[in-house]
Amino acid sequence: MSLIDNYKLISNKINALSADVTIVAVSKTFSLNHIKPLIDFGHLDYGENKVQEAIHKWTDLLTLKKDLKLHMVGNVQTNKVEQVVKIFSYVHSLDSDKVAYKFSKIQTKFNKQLKYFIQVNIGNEIQKKGINVSLVPQFVNFCQKELNLNILGLMCIPPANSSPDIFFSKLSELNNSFNFKDLSMGMSSDFETAIKYGANYVRIGASLFGNRIK
């Protein structure tokens, strides 16, 4: 199946759930030539996880197509924040006081307001990034009240090899406790489940583009 066939299949599954969902097409490692049919088809939201790759791939096109939106879906180091602010519209992986403070500072410098999701370590996994569930209220307050960041909602990646339902349910409840309207969860293997628990941003790579290029 072609990229557009894959996109239509995913869109039809989402429509069957009667959901208003933004598909973030996770295009990391794929060239613009590979992605271009989807851009030409009219899809606007793309996810990248490496700043240098995103700059190399998207800078020229973003000047031509102002309505394209890049989503940072990977971990951001403080020394990369300025580059992220220049090229991205969304960050799905805000996960530390230090990085949040740097974003606040750099946004002011460039007079640009990004949209953020706070990454929550919903499974309390040692190897994973994200804010511990118990610390989320404190971090939300810090980002909103002290830094004036535009926090849309929460994000998580559930533990592998586990049913995602319990983790999606838990994050959805936590998200609702802050009256957030947006929720970033669900990938190729579990986006339909995530949508059932309220996700309205899903990050889909393999089901669209095929296996990632190493």
Sequence and secondary structure as in RCSB ss.txt:
>XXXX:A:sequence
MSLIDNYKLISNKINALSADVTIVAVSKTFSLNHIKPLIDFGHLDYGENKVQEAIHKWTDLLTLKKDLKLHMVGN
VQTNKVEQVVKIFSYVHSLDSDKVAYKFSKIQTKFNKQLKYFIQVNIGNEIQKKGINVSLVPQFVNFCQKELNLN
ILGLMCIPPANSSPDIFFSKLSELNNSFNFKDLSMGMSSDFETAIKYGANYVRIGASLFGNRIK
>XXXX:A:secstr
  HHHHHHHHHHHHHHTT   EEEEE TT  HHHHHHHHHHT  EEEES HHHHHHHHHHHHHH TT EEEE S 
  GGGHHHHHHH SEEEEE  HHHHHHHHHHHHHHT   EEEEEEETT  TTS SEEGGGHHHHHHIIIIIS  E
EEEEE    TTS SHHHHHHHHHHHHHTT SEEE   TTTHHHHHHTT  EEEE HHHH S   
